[in-house]
Amino acid sequence: MTKSLKELVEEAVANIAAPPKVKYEAGQFILDCGPVCNGTYEIDVSRANTPEKLLGWLMHLSSKTWFTGDHLESLIAVASSHFGWRVHP
C-alpha cells in the first residue's frame, strides 16, 4: 500500500519530534519501550561493556515485542559512542 504525501509528512514530523529510543545516563543504557514495560528498560553499562556482551543483550532484546530496528540501531550507536568502538556500516 502506498502512503499519501500527507501520511509521509505526518510520519516524518512524528519522527523528528520523537524522543531518542536509547540514551546513556548515570551508568545505564536506557531504552524507551513505552507502556509495554512501564516506559523504560535499563541496562547497566557494566553488563554490556564488550562487543560480545552487547551482542548477548541484542539477542535477548530481539525477543521483546517492543524492540524495533530503531532500538537496535540506537543502542549500537549509543554504546559504540560511549565505549569508543568503531562500527562499520
C-alpha positions as CSV (number, residue, x, y, z in Angstrom):
1,M,0.0,0.0,0.0
2,T,1.4,3.4,-1.0
3,K,1.3,6.1,1.6
4,S,-0.1,9.5,0.7
5,L,2.0,12.6,0.9
6,K,0.1,13.7,4.0
7,E,0.9,10.4,5.7
8,L,4.6,10.7,4.8
9,V,4.8,14.2,6.1
10,E,3.0,13.3,9.4
11,E,5.3,10.3,9.9
12,A,8.4,12.5,9.3
13,V,7.2,15.1,11.7
14,A,6.5,12.5,14.4
15,N,10.0,11.0,13.9
16,I,11.6,14.4,14.3
17,A,9.7,15.1,17.5
18,A,10.1,11.6,18.9
19,P,12.4,11.2,21.8
20,P,15.5,9.0,21.3
21,K,14.9,5.3,21.5
22,V,18.1,4.8,23.6
23,K,20.2,7.1,25.7
24,Y,23.1,6.8,28.1
25,E,22.5,8.2,31.6
26,A,24.1,7.6,35.0
27,G,25.9,4.4,34.1
28,Q,23.0,2.9,32.2
29,F,21.7,2.5,28.7
30,I,18.1,3.5,28.9
31,L,15.7,2.2,26.2
32,D,12.3,3.8,25.6
33,C,9.9,0.9,25.5
34,G,6.7,2.8,26.0
35,P,3.8,1.5,28.1
36,V,4.7,-2.2,27.3
37,C,7.3,-2.2,30.1
38,N,6.3,0.9,32.1
39,G,8.3,3.3,30.0
40,T,11.9,2.3,30.1
41,Y,14.2,-0.7,30.2
42,E,17.6,-0.1,31.7
43,I,20.8,-2.0,31.1
44,D,23.8,-1.4,33.5
45,V,26.7,-0.4,31.3
46,S,29.0,-2.9,33.0
47,R,26.7,-5.7,31.7
48,A,27.2,-4.5,28.1
49,N,30.8,-3.2,28.1
50,T,32.2,-5.5,25.5
51,P,31.0,-6.2,21.9
52,E,30.3,-9.8,23.0
53,K,28.2,-8.7,26.0
54,L,26.3,-6.2,23.8
55,L,25.6,-8.9,21.2
56,G,24.1,-11.0,24.0
57,W,21.9,-8.1,25.0
58,L,20.8,-7.6,21.4
59,M,19.9,-11.3,21.2
60,H,17.9,-11.0,24.4
61,L,16.2,-7.8,23.4
62,S,15.2,-9.1,20.0
63,S,12.7,-11.3,21.6
64,K,10.9,-8.4,23.1
65,T,7.7,-7.3,21.3
66,W,8.5,-3.6,21.8
67,F,12.1,-3.8,20.5
68,T,12.4,-2.4,17.0
69,G,15.0,-1.8,14.4
70,D,15.2,1.8,15.7
71,H,16.1,0.5,19.1
72,L,18.8,-1.8,17.6
73,E,20.4,1.0,15.6
74,S,20.2,3.4,18.5
75,L,21.6,1.0,21.1
76,I,24.6,0.2,18.9
77,A,25.2,3.8,18.1
78,V,25.0,4.9,21.8
79,A,27.1,2.0,23.1
80,S,29.8,2.4,20.4
81,S,30.0,6.1,21.0
82,H,30.2,5.6,24.8
83,F,32.9,3.0,24.6
84,G,34.7,4.4,21.6
85,W,34.1,1.4,19.4
86,R,34.4,1.7,15.7
87,V,31.3,0.4,13.9
88,H,31.5,-0.4,10.2
89,P,28.3,0.4,8.2
